[in-house]
């Protein structure tokens, strides 16, 4: 049974940061359950691979109809889910940093270091270090901007911070559930090491 990761808010919680983090985690894990069960439900009805089956729904006064095979193919493309959760998680961390610093500072290299220094920490205290944080930022940017590729500036950024040499310009960005968990753990640990959250889960 999948148990969503849990972060317990402390008395210094910043505007429900960890509650929102938990909401994103629960959404991710619940969506994974739905995505896994949906094909099995249609298979049990004998409609999968039967050809020509169409399903529809009406919600909020909008009707949507789609071929069953296209519906199942859409659910199989979990990269969209991973990307949405990563973008949301990154936004939570970046906003917490802005609130802590009182102003916007460009690049996770800079605002991350600033919030760490306020708590007497450095990048060596964070899971994945500076290179790992920059990798997360590059993936987030490629998803948020719709390119899903490493551009020239991102490739230089990764190289400059000692990231993987496999991240070359124009290489395609694709990641799975395990990588998403790893990226979110790096972001979460950045907050914890900056004194903005608890280590308890």
C-alpha positions in Angstrom: 0.0 0.0 0.0 1.4 3.4 -1.0 1.8 5.8 1.8 2.1 9.5 0.9 5.2 11.2 2.4 4.3 13.4 5.3 5.9 16.6 6.4 4.8 17.9 9.8 4.6 21.7 10.0 6.3 23.5 12.9 5.5 26.7 14.6 7.4 28.7 12.0 5.3 27.3 9.1 5.2 29.9 6.3 1.6 30.4 5.2 0.8 26.7 5.0 3.8 25.8 3.0 4.0 22.2 4.3 0.2 21.7 4.1 0.4 22.7 0.4 3.4 20.4 -0.1 1.4 17.6 1.4 -1.6 18.4 -0.9 0.7 18.0 -3.9 2.1 14.7 -2.6 -1.3 13.3 -1.9 -2.5 14.4 -5.3 0.5 12.7 -6.9 0.0 9.4 -5.2 -3.8 9.4 -5.6 -3.4 10.2 -9.3 -1.0 7.3 -9.7 -3.6 5.0 -8.1 -6.3 6.2 -10.5 -4.0 5.9 -13.5 -3.2 2.3 -12.6 -6.8 1.3 -11.9 -8.5 2.9 -14.9 -7.2 0.6 -17.6 -8.1 -2.4 -15.4 -11.6 -1.2 -15.0 -12.2 -0.9 -18.8 -10.5 -4.3 -19.3 -12.9 -5.9 -16.8 -15.8 -4.6 -18.9 -14.3 -6.2 -22.0 -14.0 -2.9 -23.9 -10.3 -2.6 -24.2 -9.1 -3.6 -27.7 -12.6 -4.0 -28.9 -12.3 -1.2 -31.3 -14.5 1.9 -31.7 -15.5 2.3 -28.1 -16.2 5.9 -27.1 -16.6 7.3 -23.6 -17.9 10.6 -22.5 -18.5 12.7 -19.4 -20.3 15.9 -18.5 -19.0 18.1 -15.8 -19.4 21.8 -15.0 -21.7 22.0 -18.1 -18.9 20.8 -20.4 -19.3 17.5 -22.3 -16.2 15.6 -23.3 -16.1 12.6 -25.6 -13.1 10.6 -26.5 -12.2 7.2 -28.0 -11.4 4.7 -25.3 -8.0 3.9 -26.7 -7.0 7.6 -26.8 -8.3 8.0 -23.2 -6.0 5.1 -22.0 -3.1 6.4 -24.0 -3.4 9.8 -22.3 -3.3 8.2 -18.9 -0.2 6.2 -19.9 1.6 9.5 -20.6 2.5 10.1 -16.9 5.2 12.6 -17.8 2.6 15.3 -17.8 1.7 14.5 -14.2 5.3 14.3 -13.1 5.9 17.7 -14.8 2.9 19.4 -13.2 3.8 18.2 -9.7 7.5 19.2 -10.1 6.5 22.7 -11.4 4.1 23.2 -8.4 6.7 21.9 -5.9 9.4 24.2 -7.2 7.0 27.2 -7.1 6.3 26.4 -3.4 10.0 26.4 -2.5 10.9 29.5 -4.6 8.0 31.4 -3.0 9.1 30.4 0.5 12.6 31.7 -0.4 11.1 35.0 -1.7 9.1 35.4 1.5 12.2 34.7 3.7 14.5 37.0 1.7 11.9 39.7 1.2 12.7 40.1 -2.5 13.2 38.0 -5.6 16.7 36.7 -6.3 17.4 35.1 -9.7 18.4 31.5 -9.9 18.2 28.7 -7.4 22.0 29.0 -7.1 21.6 32.4 -5.6 18.3 32.4 -3.6 19.1 28.8 -2.4 22.5 29.9 -1.1 21.0 33.0 0.5 18.4 31.1 2.5 21.0 28.5 3.5 23.4 31.1 4.7 20.7 32.6 6.9 20.6 29.3 8.8 24.4 28.8 8.9 24.3 26.1 6.2 25.9 25.5 2.8 25.1 23.5 -0.3 27.1 20.6 1.1 24.3 20.1 3.7 21.6 19.7 1.0 20.8 16.4 -0.7 22.3 16.6 -4.2 24.2 19.8 -3.4 24.3 22.7 -5.7 24.6 20.6 -8.8 21.5 18.6 -7.8 19.5 21.8 -7.2 20.5 23.3 -10.5 19.5 20.0 -12.3 16.0 20.3 -10.7 15.8 24.0 -11.8 16.8 23.1 -15.4 14.2 20.3 -15.6 11.5 22.6 -14.1 12.3 25.4 -16.6 12.2 23.1 -19.6 8.8 21.8 -18.5 7.4 25.2 -17.5 8.5 26.7 -20.8 7.2 23.8 -22.8 10.5 22.8 -24.5 11.4 19.7 -22.6 14.9 20.1 -23.9 18.2 21.4 -22.4 19.0 24.7 -24.1 22.5 26.2 -24.4 22.3 28.3 -21.2 21.0 25.3 -19.2 23.8 23.1 -20.4 26.4 25.7 -19.4 24.7 26.1 -16.1 24.8 22.4 -15.3 28.4 22.2 -16.4 29.4 25.3 -14.3 27.9 23.7 -11.1 29.5 20.3 -11.7 26.4 18.5 -12.9 26.2 15.3 -15.0 28.1 15.5 -18.3 25.3 13.7 -20.0 23.2 16.9 -19.8 24.2 18.3 -23.2 22.6 21.1 -25.2 19.4 20.0 -27.0 19.1 16.7 -25.2 15.5 15.7 -24.4 14.3 15.8 -20.9 12.3 12.9 -19.8 11.9 11.5 -16.2 9.8 9.1 -14.3 8.3 8.7 -10.9 11.6 7.8 -9.1 13.3 10.9 -10.5 10.4 13.1 -9.5 10.6 11.8 -5.9 14.3 12.5 -6.0 13.9 16.0 -7.3 11.2 16.8 -4.7 13.4 15.4 -1.9 16.2 17.8 -2.9 13.8 20.7 -2.9 12.4 19.7 0.5 15.8 19.2 2.0 16.8 22.7 0.8 13.9 24.1 2.8 14.7 22.0 5.8 18.4 22.9 5.8 17.4 26.6 5.5 15.4 26.3 8.7 12.0 26.7 6.9 10.7 23.2 7.8 11.0 20.1 10.0 12.9 17.0 9.1 10.1 14.9 10.5 8.0 13.1 7.9 
